[in-house]
Amino acid sequence: DRATVALPLQWCLRDVHIGNFLFTGDVVTGLVDFGATTVDSVAGDLARLFGSVASDRRRVWQGAFQSYEQRRPISSDELHAISAYDIGGTIGSTANWLRWRFVEDRAVADMAITQSRFRSLAARIKALSIGEGMFSGKLRPKT
């Protein structure tokens, strides 16, 4: 039963995505937005980060796993948790964006960015619904 698995805990940003990294060229030179930081399972951070960088590009996910596993192995239980965070995060993010735009009627600074986000989320939801999400089939980090 996966619900009772105890995952290793460490400091996590919990809002880690490409938009919270500072770059000089292709080199990460800083992080911003530590408001959600706490001790948690790294699975949530990995799902969010890999998803924000790779979306549904399986080879990019595989490369991200391989890079991460050079520093710390990912257990089978953590892989299942990453899958759950990825799926749940995609659905939750879609629900948030729909609520913000159509229920709360939030002002939008740049409609093109909002429309791009909707297209991206729709593509991810479609991939999940037809079984082509990142964790359908056999995506397993190579060690």
C-alpha angles and dihedrals in degrees: 000000000000093000091071098047113118109219122202113266129220139149109295133182092219090199097059113151136133092269092064095056124089117216138195101197105314095334121101106232102170151354130231136193109047093170096114097040115137143131108286143127113300088225092088093050092047093049092049095044097044091044092051092050102034105025101182098337100124095196091055090050089049091051091048091052091048092050093048093046090058085069102032132000118243113226123220089250091053090049090055090048091050088053092050092048091048094051095040092045092051092051093043093048091050091050091049094050092047091049093047093049105035107022103032093028091216117193112258119215094197118018091191090062091048092049091048090052091050091050091049093048092046090053091050092048090049091050090051093047094054095041098255097115120129093266101045112104118006115330104156126157112247114230 
